Each structure stands twice: as structure tokens, then as C-alpha cells.
Amino acid sequence: MFVALRFLIPLLIVLTILYVGVSIYSRWVRRGKLIAHWEKKGMTGDRDAFVQRGLRKYDGSFRKKLILGIYIVPLSLIAILIYVTNFM
């Protein structure tokens, strides 16, 4: 059990760093797309308000939740591997 913890704690730290990096990058890309859309359509009004509304919409989107797969996929694969190794 302690061997697994010795392996999982650094893994969780690495996955957290990766999650934060991907989240920041994804939000940055979405912001760029919103600004490009604003300029392409030639909209008038407050561009910052448009971008903030779009980012709030993005925060509640399914795409944002998919980034949690960074935690789910590796930990699930490790759990399956441990189960198969020990009980099959």
C-alpha cells in the first residue's frame, strides 16, 4: 500500500501541473477565438464584455469538463492494471 502511495503522490502532482497548464492554454485559445470572431464580424460595442460573456459560457461547457480526463484516464488505467495483475 505504501509503495502505491509513493507512486501515486508524485503522479497526482504531475497530473495537477498538467491540468493547470492545459486549462490555462485552453482558456487562452478560447479567448483568442472570441477576439477573432469579434474582429471578423466587425461587431460594435464593448469587446471585453463580449469576451467575458464567452469565457463564462466556456467555463460551464462540456469541453471544459473534458479536461478532467487528465486525471480520470491515467488513474483508471492504473486501477485496472492493479486489478488485472492481482485478481486475474
N, C-alpha and C positions, 0 to 999 in steps of 0.2 A: 504494500500500500504506500509506504514511504517512497519507494522507487518511482511509483506513478506520480506522486506529488512533486517529486524532484524534477520530473519531466514536464508535468502539466503547468506548473507555475511559470517557468520561462516561456513556455508556449503561449500561455494566456497574455503575458506581457508583450510578446512579439505580435500576437493577433490584435491586441488593443492598439498598438502603434500603427499597424497596417490598416485597421478600421478607421482610425482618426485620419490618417493620410488619404485614404480613398474617399472618405466623407468630405473632407475639405476640397479635394480635387473635383469630385462630382458636383459639389455646390458651385465651385468656381466655373466649371464648364457650363452649368445651367445658367449662371449669371451672364456669361458671355453670349449664350444663345438668346437670352431675353433682350440683351442690349442690341444684338444683331437684328433681331426681329423688329425691335423699335425703330432702328435706323432704316431697315429695308422697307417697312410700311410707311415711313415718313409721318409717324404719329406726332400729335401735338399734345402739350400738357406737361405734366411732371414725370420725367423719365424715371427718377429714383423711386417714386411711388409705384410706378408700373413694375419695376424690377422687384421691389419689396413684396408686392402682392404675388408676383410669380414665384418668388422664393418661399413665401408662406405656403402657397399651394404645393410647391415641390416638397416641403417638409412633411406634408401629410400624404404624399403619394406612395404608391406601391413600389416604385423604383427606389425610393429612399430606404424602404424596408428590406429590399433585396440585398442591400449591402451587409445586413446582418448575417448573410450566408458566409461571410468571412469567419464567423465564429461557429456556425452550425455545421458546415461541411467537414472541416478537419476534425472537430470533436466527435462528430457522429462516426466518421471513418475510424477513428481511434477506438471508440466504444465497440464498433462492430468487429474490428480486428482483435480486440481483447476477448470478446465473447467467443468468436470462432476459435481462437487459439486455446482457450481454456475449457470450453464446453462442447466442442465438436470433435 
